């Protein structure tokens, strides 16, 4: 018998706000001491009242609109009751009855073509703290820095059917949310986590099988391996009776490549959801709603098409730049100043991306001023600065955002010189110091001329028009 896998995802995304969801504590505690960014409110002290961070609602709405959701114009917060040591109030403030966004749709593309994945809802909620286990002391410490950091949970319908589709779906979510600048979505940093709900049924059946959930998956590769393992386990249980499948929560051990039962899967009744009386309903009026809609960016595929049809870029160049909204903004600003999409694209792909990689930065971490990049391009195309020295200036611009390209070139002696007397003097000295390369060139070895060219350019510190240098060098070598 042939089987099909049915998968639904619950994707938890940390929002890129400066402060937490219900208090003014910093939402960014990476590298901080334990319990450094906490207050009585996010520690669950009795009598402390939460105040909703408006930016969290802004970002929740924006995420919903990017995923083609309907926005609930009255959205409420609820209490989800469960006890863990890292949840100080013994309940989580989340959304159950009226989440911020519902009924969305995301299009993905895999080797089998395009497919629509339905979004059931997006709800805002607070994160829990962190348990730190000390094996040496045989104790567990609690760090509340992460408590009340704002999250959205994106709940899909069970429309996914393979690891490849899951990967495409998560990549699409990351791209859209990064474009909207509402989240970092970096699994390696813990700002995007995923719960995988999976069942197996005979191919063609419309009846769902027994569902298991794998919690807090934090890498695409681990998720793919877990889906393949869990699918095989379910099929083996159905066909060979190796075990009785039950609805449960499981833990994935990526080192052993296996999943293990954690606990019986809770239902909504187990969580005893009820409206949080301390948090008033949030009413989203027309002005607020339209204001958020006005801030939405063009979708990646719209950017790509524009770069091909309006800017005249190749499909390859358009694909590379449209990967990130930060790259797009820098490219468009550079185009506006340099008036050359081709030159701007070449600099973005060959130099900006290379510098980001050298600095171990993601594309979305780019803060380079696109207008200044356009000024740098004009310096190079206008033969005021050599391409080689332009690269040096670019690195300086990465290191210090206040750098002015032309001013930096002047202060660091990087402006191309039109002093042909100086060029002839340097060429003469280089020819005199390397008679072997001169003889090799005259005997037909073209590479010898490039060796001499490189030595001359080094002596001139790159401050010479390459064609001028080549003409003078060729003339002088032939005379020697």
C-alpha positions as CSV (number, residue, x, y, z in Angstrom):
1,X,0.0,0.0,0.0
2,X,1.2,3.5,-0.8
3,X,1.0,6.2,2.0
4,X,1.1,9.9,2.1
5,X,2.4,12.1,4.8
6,X,0.3,14.9,6.2
7,X,2.1,17.8,7.9
8,X,1.1,20.9,9.6
9,X,3.6,23.4,11.1
10,X,3.5,25.8,14.1
11,X,6.2,28.3,13.5
12,X,7.3,30.5,16.4
13,X,9.0,33.7,15.3
14,X,10.6,36.2,17.6
15,X,9.6,39.8,16.6
16,X,12.3,42.4,16.1
17,X,11.0,44.9,18.6
18,X,13.3,46.7,21.0
19,X,11.2,45.9,24.1
20,X,9.2,43.0,25.4
21,X,5.5,42.5,24.7
22,X,4.0,43.6,28.0
23,X,6.8,45.7,29.6
24,X,9.7,48.0,28.7
25,X,12.5,45.5,29.4
26,X,14.9,44.9,26.5
27,X,13.8,42.1,24.2
28,X,17.5,41.5,23.3
29,X,19.5,39.6,25.9
30,X,22.1,37.7,23.8
31,X,25.4,37.9,25.6
32,X,23.8,39.4,28.8
33,X,24.1,38.1,32.3
34,X,21.2,35.8,33.4
35,X,18.2,37.7,34.7
36,X,19.7,41.1,33.7
37,X,16.7,42.2,31.5
38,X,13.8,41.5,33.9
39,X,11.3,43.4,35.9
40,X,8.4,42.5,38.2
41,X,6.0,42.4,35.3
42,X,7.9,39.9,33.2
43,X,8.8,37.9,36.3
44,X,5.1,37.4,37.1
45,X,5.1,39.2,40.4
46,X,1.6,39.5,41.9
47,X,-0.2,42.8,41.3
48,X,1.8,43.8,38.2
49,X,-0.3,44.7,35.2
50,X,0.8,44.2,31.6
51,X,0.8,47.0,29.1
52,X,0.6,45.9,25.4
53,X,3.6,47.0,23.2
54,X,1.9,48.7,20.2
55,X,4.9,47.8,18.0
56,X,4.2,44.1,18.6
57,X,0.6,44.5,17.3
58,X,2.0,46.5,14.3
59,X,4.4,43.7,13.5
60,X,1.7,41.0,14.0
61,X,-0.6,42.8,11.5
62,X,2.2,43.3,9.1
63,X,3.1,39.6,9.2
64,X,-0.5,38.7,8.6
65,X,-0.8,41.0,5.6
66,X,2.4,39.6,4.1
67,X,0.9,36.1,4.4
68,X,-2.4,37.1,2.8
69,X,-4.3,36.9,6.1
70,X,-7.5,38.6,7.2
71,X,-6.8,40.9,10.1
72,X,-9.1,40.7,13.1
73,X,-10.0,44.3,13.8
74,X,-10.7,43.4,17.5
75,X,-8.0,41.1,18.8
76,X,-7.8,39.8,22.4
77,X,-5.3,38.2,24.7
78,X,-6.0,35.0,26.7
79,X,-4.4,32.9,29.4
80,X,-3.0,29.5,28.5
81,X,-2.5,27.6,31.7
82,X,0.4,25.2,32.3
83,X,3.2,25.0,34.8
84,X,6.9,25.0,34.0
85,X,9.6,26.6,36.1
86,X,10.6,28.9,33.3
87,X,7.0,30.3,33.1
88,X,6.9,32.5,36.3
89,X,3.1,33.2,36.3
90,X,2.2,29.6,35.7
91,X,0.4,30.6,32.5
92,X,1.3,32.1,29.1
93,X,-0.4,35.2,27.8
94,X,-1.3,34.3,24.2
95,X,-4.2,34.5,21.8
96,X,-6.9,31.9,21.4
97,X,-10.3,33.3,20.8
98,X,-9.5,36.3,18.6
99,X,-5.9,36.0,17.1
100,X,-4.5,39.0,15.2
101,X,-4.7,37.3,11.8
102,X,-6.6,34.4,10.2
103,X,-7.2,32.6,6.9
104,X,-3.9,33.2,5.1
105,X,-2.3,31.7,2.1
106,X,1.3,31.1,1.1
107,X,2.5,29.9,-2.3
108,X,5.5,27.6,-2.4
109,X,7.4,26.0,-5.3
110,X,9.2,22.7,-5.2
111,X,10.4,20.2,-7.8
112,X,6.7,19.2,-8.3
113,X,5.6,22.7,-9.1
114,X,3.7,25.4,-7.2
115,X,1.3,24.7,-4.3
116,X,-0.8,26.8,-1.9
117,X,-0.4,26.3,1.8
118,X,-3.2,27.6,3.9
119,X,-2.5,29.6,7.1
120,X,-5.1,28.9,9.9
121,X,-4.0,31.8,12.1
122,X,-1.2,34.0,13.4
123,X,-1.3,34.8,17.1
124,X,0.8,37.0,19.3
125,X,2.2,35.7,22.5
126,X,5.0,35.9,25.1
127,X,8.0,33.6,25.2
128,X,9.0,31.6,28.2
129,X,12.3,31.8,30.1
130,X,15.2,29.4,29.9
131,X,16.3,26.5,32.1
132,X,20.0,26.1,32.4
133,X,21.0,22.7,33.7
134,X,24.3,22.5,35.7
135,X,25.5,18.9,35.7
136,X,28.4,19.6,38.0
137,X,26.3,21.1,40.7
138,X,23.3,18.8,39.9
139,X,21.0,21.9,39.9
140,X,18.9,23.7,37.4
141,X,19.0,27.5,37.1
142,X,16.2,29.7,35.7
143,X,17.0,32.7,33.4
144,X,14.0,35.0,32.9
145,X,15.7,37.3,30.3
146,X,13.7,35.7,27.5
147,X,10.4,35.8,29.4
148,X,7.8,38.0,27.6
149,X,10.0,38.4,24.5
150,X,7.3,38.9,21.8
151,X,6.5,36.1,19.5
152,X,4.1,35.4,16.7
153,X,3.0,31.8,16.1
154,X,2.1,31.0,12.5
155,X,-0.2,27.9,12.4
156,X,-0.6,26.2,9.0
157,X,-3.3,23.9,7.9
158,X,-2.2,20.3,7.3
159,X,-1.4,21.0,3.7
160,X,2.3,20.0,3.6
161,X,3.2,16.5,2.5
162,X,7.0,16.2,2.3
163,X,10.3,17.4,3.8
164,X,10.9,19.3,0.5
165,X,7.6,21.2,0.9
166,X,8.3,22.0,4.5
167,X,11.7,23.5,3.6
168,X,10.2,25.6,0.8
169,X,7.4,26.8,3.1
170,X,9.9,27.8,5.9
171,X,12.1,29.5,3.3
172,X,9.1,31.5,2.0
173,X,8.0,32.5,5.5
174,X,11.6,33.7,6.3
175,X,11.8,35.7,3.1
176,X,8.5,37.4,3.5
177,X,8.9,38.3,7.2
178,X,12.4,39.6,6.6
179,X,11.2,41.7,3.6
180,X,8.6,43.2,6.0
181,X,11.4,43.8,8.6
182,X,9.3,42.3,11.4
183,X,11.7,39.5,12.3
184,X,15.2,38.1,11.9
185,X,13.9,34.5,11.4
186,X,17.3,33.0,12.1
187,X,17.0,29.4,13.3
188,X,20.6,29.3,14.4
189,X,20.0,32.3,16.7
190,X,16.7,30.8,18.1
191,X,14.6,33.6,16.6
192,X,12.6,31.0,14.6
193,X,11.5,27.7,15.9
194,X,9.2,25.1,14.6
195,X,6.8,22.4,15.9
196,X,6.1,19.7,13.3
197,X,2.7,17.9,13.5
198,X,2.8,14.8,11.4
199,X,0.5,11.9,10.5
200,X,0.4,9.2,7.8
201,X,-2.6,7.8,5.9
202,X,-3.2,5.6,2.8
203,X,-2.8,7.5,-0.4
204,X,-6.1,9.0,-1.5
205,X,-7.8,8.8,1.9
206,X,-9.3,11.9,3.4
207,X,-9.2,10.6,6.9
208,X,-6.2,11.9,9.0
209,X,-4.0,9.3,10.9
210,X,-2.7,9.5,14.4
211,X,-0.9,12.8,14.9
212,X,2.4,13.3,16.7
213,X,4.2,16.6,17.3
214,X,7.9,17.2,17.4
215,X,8.7,20.3,19.4
216,X,11.1,23.2,19.1
217,X,12.9,22.1,15.9
218,X,15.6,24.7,15.1
219,X,17.3,23.8,11.9
220,X,16.0,23.0,8.4
221,X,18.2,19.9,8.1
222,X,17.0,18.5,11.5
223,X,13.4,19.1,10.5
224,X,13.9,17.2,7.2
225,X,15.6,14.3,8.9
226,X,12.9,14.2,11.6
227,X,10.1,14.1,9.0
228,X,11.7,11.3,7.1
229,X,12.3,9.3,10.3
230,X,8.8,9.9,11.8
231,X,7.1,9.0,8.4
232,X,9.0,5.7,8.3
233,X,8.1,5.0,12.0
234,X,4.4,5.6,11.3
235,X,4.3,3.4,8.2
236,X,6.2,0.6,10.0
237,X,3.7,0.8,12.9
238,X,0.7,0.6,10.5
239,X,2.1,-2.2,8.3
240,X,4.0,-4.3,10.7
241,X,2.4,-3.6,14.1
242,X,5.7,-2.6,15.6
243,X,4.0,-0.2,18.0
244,X,0.7,1.4,18.8
245,X,0.6,4.9,17.5
246,X,-0.8,7.5,20.0
247,X,-1.2,11.2,19.9
248,X,1.8,12.5,21.7
249,X,4.6,15.1,21.9
250,X,8.0,13.8,20.9
251,X,11.6,15.1,21.1
252,X,13.9,14.8,18.2
253,X,17.5,13.7,19.0
254,X,19.5,15.0,16.0
255,X,22.7,13.1,17.0
256,X,21.0,9.7,17.2
257,X,18.6,10.5,14.4
258,X,15.6,9.3,16.3
259,X,12.5,10.8,18.0
260,X,11.5,9.9,21.6
261,X,8.2,10.2,23.4
262,X,8.0,13.1,25.8
263,X,4.4,13.3,26.9
264,X,0.8,12.6,25.8
265,X,-0.3,15.4,23.5
266,X,-2.3,18.1,25.3
267,X,-5.6,19.3,23.9
268,X,-7.1,22.8,24.1
269,X,-9.1,21.7,27.2
270,X,-5.9,20.8,29.0
271,X,-4.7,24.4,28.7
272,X,-7.9,25.9,30.1
273,X,-7.9,29.0,27.9
274,X,-9.8,32.0,29.2
275,X,-9.7,35.7,28.4
276,X,-6.9,37.6,30.3
277,X,-8.8,40.2,32.4
278,X,-5.6,42.3,32.8
279,X,-5.2,42.9,29.0
280,X,-7.9,45.0,27.3
281,X,-9.0,44.1,23.8
282,X,-7.0,45.8,21.0
283,X,-9.3,47.7,18.6
284,X,-7.6,48.2,15.2
285,X,-9.4,51.2,13.5
286,X,-9.2,52.1,9.8
287,X,-6.4,54.6,10.2
288,X,-4.2,52.1,12.0
289,X,-5.0,49.3,9.6
290,X,-4.4,51.5,6.5
291,X,-1.2,52.9,8.0
292,X,0.2,49.4,8.3
293,X,-0.8,48.4,4.8
294,X,1.0,51.5,3.5
295,X,4.3,50.2,4.9
296,X,4.2,46.8,3.2
297,X,7.1,46.2,0.8
298,X,6.9,44.8,-2.7
299,X,7.0,41.0,-2.7
300,X,10.3,39.4,-3.7
301,X,8.9,38.2,-7.0
302,X,7.7,41.7,-7.8
303,X,11.1,43.1,-7.1
304,X,12.7,40.4,-9.3
305,X,10.3,41.1,-12.3
306,X,11.0,44.9,-11.9
307,X,14.7,44.4,-12.0
308,X,14.5,42.3,-15.2
309,X,11.8,44.3,-17.0
310,X,12.6,47.9,-15.9
311,X,16.2,47.8,-14.8
312,X,17.4,45.5,-17.6
313,X,19.2,43.0,-15.3
314,X,19.7,39.3,-16.2
315,X,17.5,36.7,-14.4
316,X,20.6,35.6,-12.5
317,X,21.4,39.1,-11.2
318,X,17.8,39.8,-10.4
319,X,17.5,36.6,-8.4
320,X,20.7,37.3,-6.4
321,X,19.7,40.8,-5.4
322,X,16.0,40.0,-4.7
323,X,17.1,37.5,-2.0
324,X,17.1,40.2,0.6
325,X,15.2,43.4,1.2
326,X,18.4,45.0,2.5
327,X,20.2,44.1,-0.8
328,X,17.2,45.5,-2.8
329,X,17.2,48.8,-0.9
330,X,20.9,49.3,-1.3
331,X,20.8,48.4,-5.0
332,X,18.0,50.8,-5.8
333,X,19.6,53.7,-3.9
334,X,22.9,53.0,-5.7
335,X,21.1,52.9,-9.1
336,X,19.4,56.3,-8.3
337,X,22.7,58.0,-7.8
338,X,24.9,56.2,-10.3
339,X,22.3,56.0,-13.1
340,X,23.6,52.6,-14.1
341,X,21.7,49.4,-13.0
342,X,24.4,47.2,-14.6
343,X,27.2,48.9,-12.6
344,X,25.2,48.9,-9.4
345,X,24.3,45.2,-9.8
346,X,28.0,44.3,-10.6
347,X,29.1,46.0,-7.4
348,X,26.3,44.4,-5.3
349,X,27.1,40.9,-6.5
350,X,30.8,40.9,-6.9
351,X,31.9,43.2,-4.1
352,X,29.1,43.9,-1.6
353,X,28.1,40.3,-1.2
354,X,31.7,39.2,-1.1
355,X,32.5,41.7,1.7
356,X,29.4,40.5,3.7
357,X,30.6,36.9,3.4
358,X,34.1,37.8,4.5
359,X,32.7,39.5,7.5
360,X,30.4,36.5,8.2
361,X,27.3,38.7,7.9
362,X,24.0,37.7,6.4
363,X,22.5,39.7,3.6
364,X,19.9,41.1,5.9
365,X,22.6,42.5,8.2
366,X,23.7,44.9,5.4
367,X,23.6,48.5,6.6
368,X,25.7,50.0,3.7
369,X,24.4,53.3,2.5
370,X,23.2,52.7,-1.1
371,X,23.5,56.4,-2.1
372,X,27.1,56.4,-1.0
373,X,27.7,53.2,-2.9
374,X,26.3,55.1,-5.9
375,X,28.8,57.9,-5.3
376,X,31.6,55.4,-5.2
377,X,30.5,53.8,-8.5
378,X,30.6,57.2,-10.1
379,X,34.1,57.8,-8.8
380,X,35.2,54.5,-10.5
381,X,33.3,54.9,-13.8
382,X,34.4,58.6,-14.0
383,X,38.1,57.4,-13.8
384,X,38.7,59.3,-10.5
385,X,39.4,56.1,-8.6
386,X,40.6,52.8,-9.8
387,X,38.4,49.7,-9.4
388,X,41.0,48.2,-7.0
389,X,41.0,51.3,-4.8
390,X,37.3,51.4,-5.1
391,X,37.2,48.0,-3.3
392,X,39.4,49.4,-0.5
393,X,37.0,52.4,-0.1
394,X,34.0,50.0,0.0
395,X,35.6,48.0,2.9
396,X,36.1,51.3,4.7
397,X,32.4,52.2,4.2
398,X,31.4,48.8,5.7
399,X,33.6,49.5,8.8
400,X,32.4,53.1,9.2
401,X,29.0,54.2,8.0
402,X,30.1,57.9,8.1
403,X,32.8,57.5,5.4
404,X,32.3,59.8,2.4
405,X,33.8,58.0,-0.6
406,X,35.4,60.9,-2.4
407,X,36.7,62.5,0.8
408,X,38.2,59.2,1.9
409,X,39.8,58.7,-1.5
410,X,41.4,62.2,-1.2
411,X,42.6,61.8,2.4
412,X,44.1,58.4,1.7
413,X,45.8,59.3,-1.7
414,X,43.5,57.0,-3.7
415,X,42.6,59.5,-6.4
416,X,43.9,58.5,-9.9
417,X,46.8,60.6,-11.0
418,X,47.0,62.1,-14.6
419,X,50.7,62.8,-14.1
420,X,52.2,60.9,-17.1
421,X,55.7,62.0,-16.3
422,X,55.4,60.1,-13.0
423,X,54.0,57.1,-14.7
424,X,56.9,57.1,-17.3
425,X,59.4,57.5,-14.4
426,X,58.0,54.5,-12.5
427,X,57.8,52.4,-15.7
428,X,61.4,53.1,-16.5
429,X,62.5,52.1,-13.0
430,X,60.5,48.8,-13.1
431,X,61.9,47.9,-16.6
432,X,65.4,48.6,-15.5
433,X,64.9,46.4,-12.4
434,X,63.5,43.4,-14.2
435,X,65.3,42.7,-17.5
436,X,64.2,39.1,-17.5
437,X,60.5,39.9,-17.8
438,X,61.4,42.4,-20.6
439,X,63.3,39.7,-22.5
440,X,60.5,37.2,-21.9
441,X,57.9,39.6,-23.3
442,X,60.0,40.3,-26.4
443,X,60.4,36.6,-27.0
444,X,56.5,36.3,-27.2
445,X,55.5,35.7,-23.6
446,X,52.5,38.0,-23.0
447,X,52.2,37.1,-19.3
448,X,55.6,38.8,-18.7
449,X,54.0,42.2,-19.7
450,X,51.3,41.6,-17.0
451,X,54.0,40.9,-14.4
452,X,55.6,44.3,-15.2
453,X,52.2,45.9,-15.3
454,X,51.5,44.6,-11.7
455,X,54.8,45.9,-10.4
456,X,54.2,49.3,-11.9
457,X,50.7,49.5,-10.5
458,X,52.0,48.5,-7.1
459,X,54.6,51.3,-7.2
460,X,51.9,53.8,-8.2
461,X,49.6,52.5,-5.4
462,X,46.9,51.8,-7.9
463,X,46.5,55.5,-8.6
464,X,46.8,55.3,-12.4
465,X,44.4,54.7,-15.2
466,X,45.1,51.1,-16.2
467,X,44.8,51.8,-20.0
468,X,47.2,54.8,-19.7
469,X,49.7,52.7,-17.8
470,X,49.4,49.8,-20.3
471,X,50.0,52.1,-23.3
472,X,53.1,53.7,-21.7
473,X,54.5,50.4,-20.5
474,X,54.1,48.7,-23.9
475,X,55.8,51.6,-25.6
476,X,58.7,51.7,-23.2
477,X,59.3,48.0,-23.2
478,X,59.5,47.9,-27.0
479,X,62.1,50.6,-26.8
480,X,64.2,48.8,-24.2
